[in-house]
């Protein structure tokens, strides 16, 4: 029982170590809407290049399609779409060989002449967000009206609108309209909360001798090396733990057959034993 608990603990710990290797998907140009025939580059910003991160997507025609095999041109952990079309609209993400996934990005490709340039990644509460309403042919900014969840927010003569100090209430579906060119597709803007911090009492810092500082730095360096090797050896560690677990639970040939299990004597056998004891006592002198 203790061995099984230990194996389970080691297995969970190895999974926690492996989960530190993550990737972050980015897109260039950094926006979620594109005109037809635009060029788009997607990249997996990875912590561990040995994890083998690859781009995948879900569209109306494809599910979990991998870059290079069914769409785009693969270059390591990046993917380039030279000419993007409306059929390329969908959800994109990075995925490792072990099945770990990154954040997702929704890309919309329009055959129209107006797009909304909005943040492709979630926005943190308290930050400012600027939305641009762009046309395909006109380089200068035109007056545009901005909408959230189907309701008009306001019209801007310069074609861009800034939302100051965003909150969770600003999360929603946005679009814009230029009267002379048309309306953009809608895009969802996600707002994330600020990370919570706990105010801890300030510790009293005492001067540390140079030798002690060197010892601390050396210890941190050794710890960093240990963590790095643990991360690199993580897949091998998991496979070893699984093999040990299977080995300990395999059937062995040391168990006695059922027919050899000792059973208590029957009454007849007990009687014979008693008679034998009586006979032996009669021959004592």
C-alpha positions in Angstrom: 0.0 0.0 0.0 2.8 2.4 0.9 4.7 1.5 -2.4 1.5 2.3 -4.4 1.1 5.6 -2.6 4.7 6.5 -3.3 4.4 5.6 -7.0 1.3 7.8 -7.3 3.1 10.7 -5.6 6.1 10.4 -7.9 3.8 10.2 -10.9 1.8 13.3 -9.9 5.0 15.2 -9.1 6.4 14.4 -12.6 3.3 15.7 -14.2 3.5 18.9 -12.2 7.1 19.4 -13.4 6.2 18.7 -17.0 3.2 21.2 -16.9 5.7 24.0 -16.5 6.6 23.7 -20.1 4.0 25.8 -21.9 3.8 27.7 -25.1 2.1 31.0 -26.0 0.5 31.6 -29.4 1.1 34.9 -31.1 0.0 36.3 -34.5 1.6 38.9 -36.7 0.1 41.4 -37.6 -1.3 41.4 -34.1 -5.0 41.5 -34.8 -7.9 39.0 -35.0 -9.4 40.3 -38.3 -7.8 40.2 -41.8 -8.7 41.0 -45.3 -8.8 38.3 -47.9 -5.3 37.6 -49.4 -3.5 39.1 -46.4 -0.3 37.4 -45.2 -0.4 36.0 -41.6 2.3 34.5 -39.4 1.6 32.5 -36.3 4.2 31.4 -33.8 4.5 29.3 -30.7 6.6 31.1 -28.1 7.8 28.0 -26.2 9.7 27.4 -23.0 11.0 24.0 -24.2 11.9 23.5 -27.8 12.1 19.8 -27.3 8.4 19.5 -26.7 7.8 19.7 -30.4 5.0 22.4 -30.5 3.0 22.5 -33.7 0.2 24.8 -34.9 -3.3 23.4 -35.2 -6.7 24.9 -36.1 -10.5 24.2 -36.2 -12.4 25.7 -39.1 -15.7 25.0 -40.8 -14.0 22.5 -43.0 -11.2 21.1 -40.8 -10.8 19.8 -37.2 -7.4 19.8 -35.4 -5.7 20.3 -38.8 -1.9 20.6 -38.5 0.1 23.4 -40.2 2.2 22.1 -43.1 0.1 19.0 -43.6 -3.2 20.5 -44.4 -2.7 24.3 -44.4 0.0 26.9 -44.3 3.8 26.5 -44.5 5.5 25.1 -41.4 8.8 26.5 -40.1 9.7 24.9 -36.8 7.2 26.1 -34.2 5.9 28.8 -36.6 3.4 28.7 -39.5 3.0 31.2 -42.4 -0.2 31.6 -44.5 0.9 33.6 -47.5 -2.6 34.3 -48.8 -5.4 33.9 -46.2 -9.0 33.4 -47.3 -12.4 33.4 -45.5 -12.2 29.6 -45.3 -9.2 30.1 -43.0 -11.4 31.7 -40.3 -11.4 29.7 -37.1 -9.7 28.9 -33.9 -5.9 28.4 -33.8 -3.6 27.0 -31.0 -0.3 25.3 -30.3 -0.1 21.7 -29.3 2.9 19.6 -28.1 3.6 16.0 -28.8 2.4 15.1 -25.3 -1.0 16.8 -25.9 -0.4 20.1 -23.9 -2.1 23.1 -25.5 -1.5 26.9 -25.5 -3.9 29.8 -25.5 -6.3 30.0 -28.4 -6.7 32.8 -31.0 -9.8 33.4 -33.1 -9.1 34.6 -36.6 -11.7 36.1 -38.9 -11.1 36.7 -42.6 -13.4 38.9 -44.5 -14.0 39.4 -48.2 -15.4 42.9 -47.4 -13.6 46.2 -47.3 -13.7 47.0 -43.5 -12.1 45.3 -40.5 -11.9 46.1 -36.8 -8.4 46.1 -35.4 -8.8 44.9 -31.8 -6.6 43.1 -29.3 -6.1 39.5 -30.3 -5.1 38.5 -26.7 -7.0 39.1 -23.5 -6.8 42.6 -22.0 -6.0 43.1 -18.2 -8.4 45.1 -16.1 -7.3 48.7 -15.7 -5.5 48.9 -19.1 -6.5 51.1 -22.0 -7.8 49.5 -25.3 -7.8 51.3 -28.7 -10.0 50.0 -31.5 -9.3 51.0 -35.1 -11.8 50.8 -38.0 -9.8 50.2 -41.2 -10.6 50.0 -44.9 -8.8 48.0 -47.4 -8.2 50.7 -50.0 -8.3 54.0 -48.1 -5.0 54.7 -46.2 -6.3 57.6 -44.1 -8.7 57.2 -41.1 -12.4 57.7 -41.9 -15.2 58.5 -39.5 -16.6 55.3 -38.0 -19.3 54.2 -35.6 -18.4 51.6 -33.0 -20.8 49.0 -31.6 -20.7 46.6 -28.6 -23.1 43.6 -28.5 -25.2 45.2 -31.2 -25.6 48.6 -29.5 -24.0 51.8 -30.7 -21.3 53.1 -28.4 -20.4 56.3 -30.2 -19.1 57.6 -33.5 -15.5 58.8 -33.9 -14.4 61.2 -36.6 -10.9 59.8 -36.6 -11.9 56.2 -37.1 -10.5 54.9 -33.8 -11.9 54.7 -30.2 -10.1 54.2 -26.9 -11.7 52.6 -23.9 -9.9 53.8 -20.7 -9.3 51.6 -17.7 -11.3 48.6 -19.0 -13.3 46.4 -16.6 -15.1 43.1 -16.9 -18.2 45.0 -18.0 -16.3 46.1 -21.2 -16.0 42.5 -22.3 -18.1 41.7 -25.3 -18.6 41.5 -29.1 -17.4 44.6 -30.9 -17.7 45.8 -34.5 -17.4 49.1 -36.5 -19.1 50.7 -39.5 -17.8 53.2 -42.1 -20.8 54.6 -43.9 -19.0 54.9 -47.3 -17.4 51.4 -47.2 -19.5 49.1 -45.0 -19.4 47.1 -41.7 -16.6 45.0 -40.2 -17.1 41.5 -38.9 -17.6 41.2 -35.1 -14.7 40.3 -32.7 -14.9 39.2 -29.1 -12.7 41.2 -26.6 -11.8 39.3 -23.4 -10.9 41.1 -20.2 -9.0 39.3 -17.4 -8.8 40.3 -13.8 -5.6 41.6 -12.2 -3.5 39.1 -10.3 -4.2 39.2 -6.6 -1.3 40.0 -4.3 -1.0 39.5 -0.6 0.7 42.2 1.5 3.3 40.5 3.6 5.3 42.2 6.4 8.6 43.5 5.2 11.4 41.3 6.6 14.3 42.8 8.4 17.4 42.5 6.1 20.8 42.2 7.8 24.1 42.6 6.0 25.4 39.3 4.6 29.1 38.6 4.3 30.5 38.2 0.9 31.3 34.5 1.5 27.7 33.8 2.6 26.3 35.7 -0.5 28.5 33.5 -2.7 27.2 30.4 -1.0 23.6 31.5 -1.6 24.2 32.3 -5.2 26.0 28.9 -5.7 23.0 27.1 -4.1 20.6 28.9 -6.3 22.7 28.0 -9.3 22.7 24.3 -8.4 18.9 24.4 -7.8 18.5 26.0 -11.3 20.6 23.2 -12.8 18.6 20.5 -11.0 15.2 22.0 -12.1 16.5 22.2 -15.7 17.5 18.6 -15.7 14.3 17.5 -14.1 12.4 19.2 -16.8 14.5 17.7 -19.6 14.2 14.2 -18.1 10.5 14.5 -17.3 9.2 12.1 -20.1 11.8 9.5 -19.3 10.9 9.7 -15.6 7.2 9.2 -16.3 7.9 6.1 -18.4 10.2 4.7 -15.7 7.5 5.1 -13.0 4.9 3.5 -15.2 7.2 0.5 -15.9 8.0 0.1 -12.2 4.3 0.2 -11.3 3.5 -2.5 -13.9 6.4 -4.7 -12.7 5.3 -4.6 -9.1 1.7 -5.6 -10.0 2.6 -8.5 -12.3 1.5 -12.0 -11.3 4.4 -14.2 -9.8 4.9 -17.9 -9.5 5.6 -18.0 -5.8 2.0 -18.3 -4.6 1.0 -21.8 -3.5 -1.8 -23.6 -5.4 -5.2 -23.6 -3.8 -5.0 -27.4 -3.2 -2.0 -27.0 -0.9 -3.7 -24.6 1.5 -3.8 -26.1 5.0 -7.2 -27.1 6.2 -8.2 -28.0 9.8 -8.4 -31.8 10.5 -11.8 -33.5 10.4 -13.4 -35.2 13.4 -12.4 -38.7 12.2 -8.8 -37.6 11.8 -8.9 -36.0 15.3 -10.3 -39.2 16.7 -7.5 -41.3 15.2 -5.0 -38.9 16.7 -6.6 -39.3 20.2 -6.5 -43.1 19.9 -2.8 -43.0 19.0 -2.1 -40.9 22.0 -3.9 -43.5 24.3 -1.9 -46.4 22.8 1.4 -44.7 23.4 0.6 -43.9 27.0 -0.1 -47.6 27.8 3.5 -48.6 27.0 5.0 -46.4 29.6 6.7 -48.4 32.4 
